[in-house]
Amino acid sequence: MAHDDSKTMNVRYLGHSAWLVESQARTWLFDYGRVPVRGSADEGTFALARYTRRPLDILFSHLHGDHCHPELAHEAAAQDGVAVYLGLDAPPGDRLPAWTRNARLVLPRSRQAVPGQTLLASGSTDQGVSWLVATPDVLLYHGGDLALWDDLDSFRQPYKQEVGWLAEQTRALGRVPDIAFLPVSTSDGYQEDALLEGIDFFLQTIRPRIVFPMHAWGFEPLYERFAGWMAVHHPETAVCLPGPAGHSQAVKI
């Protein structure tokens, strides 16, 4: 009997918070920023021309340079079958740079049904949104910069509110995320207790099946430390370590 790989996703780590996820039907590129600087394809560089055979969604959770790539968005505007989404905190007015005219602007607590999928966006504890992407075959979550960044009520309360909203959406879908990409480190190389507290709350509330750690910005050994923490506190949840930028792996969902 032939192997059925319709539920196998190819997940490629492109450094920091950037991920390329490929299914049989479409491709998603999450938070590919203009920084950190990448060298070759083996070091996490994304080449748009290689990924236009099937529908491609480029999702930027917000405008920070480590989560957004204006030049890529401009290049994508000329390609059929490629959609660019940009998360915002609030309606933009006239403040946005010109390149964003080529992007579909997404606000917190929103839901969009587009051909083949539904896109849901929560708010953030920094800027922009986090993403839930629902297709008939897979439910993906990308956290953007939604995390409990500090042990302060000014972070804790909005974080729990947004995770609560995400939980409402997954309950309405009747599904849990097959894959969740979660920020587990600050960009300057710290994995503080508050971050882990927030992840613990997220996992208890949302219960994704598989977690990929992200947001290390060159401090990738923190991913292994996170996996050790998960083995103690959430052994029921699978953790996939991404390897160096450019590394890909097949994930059965």
C-alpha positions, 0 to 999 in steps of 0.5 A: 500500500502506498504511503499516505503523506497528505498529513505530513508537513515539511517545516523549515526553520529560517532563523529567529521566528521565521518558519516555512511550512509546506503541505500538499496543498499550500505553503505558509511563510511566517515572520520572515524578517529582514534581520537577522542577516542570512547568508545562503538558503542553507542558512535560512534565506527564503527564495520566493521563486522556488515556492510559487508552484502552489498557493503561498501565504506570507504572514508578518505578525507585526512591523518589527524588523525581526518579524517583517521583510518589506522587500519580500512583500514588494517582490511578492506583490508581482506574483500570482497565487501569493498573498501577504498579510500584516498584523497591526495593533489598530486601524492604520490611518496614514501612518504605514509605509508605502509597501504595506499597500500590497499587504492585507492588513489584519487587526487583533481579534479578527477572522478571515475566511479565504479560499482553502483556509480561515485566518484568525488573529489574536492581539499581542503583548508587544505589537501586532497579532498572533496567527491561527491558520485553519485548513481542513487538514491542519491547524497551525499557530504562530505566536508572533510576539505574544508572550509573557515577557515580564513578571508584571500585571501589565503583561500578565493580564493582556497575555491571559486575555489573548490566550483566552480568546485563542482558546475560544476560537479553537473550541469553536473549531473543535480542534487544537493546534497540530503545530504551535510555534512559541517564543521561548526566549528574549532576543538578547538571550534570556529564558526568564521564568515569566516566559515559561510561566506564560508558556505553561498557561498557554499549553494548559489552555490551548493544548497543542499537539506539537511545539516548535520553540522560536525567537532565540536570535542566535541563542538557539541552545536555549531551545534545548533548555526549553525542551528539557523544561517541557520534558519535566512540566509537559511530557504530554506535548511533543517538542521539535527542535528546529536545528540550525537556520535552514534545517527542515524536517517532516512532521506527521500530524 
